[in-house]
Amino acid sequence: MVTDSASLGAAVRAAHGWLCNKKGGYLPISNMYMDKLEKTSLSCKLSVNAGDQELVSKYAAIMKKRTEIENRLVQKLGRC
């Protein structure tokens, strides 16, 4: 993890979107890194392969909780 991982994540997602748009369709994010690790400034690699059901269920639980918290905040504070 880096000190500003949210910004880094946003930059990686933006780069992925740009690449998909340039290629005219969806490409797996792994295409950004496969056989290119030594050529990128991030030197990133995927931690797990897509489709890991244990990871999917953990992420789903976290997202459910996040949605609950967000909904409570919207009810309490309203939309900005």
Secondary structure, DSSP 8 states (H G I E B T S, - for coil): --TTHHHHHHHHHHHHHHHHHHHTS---GGGGTTTTGGGSSS----SS-TT-HHHHHHHHHHHHHHHHHHHHHHHHH---
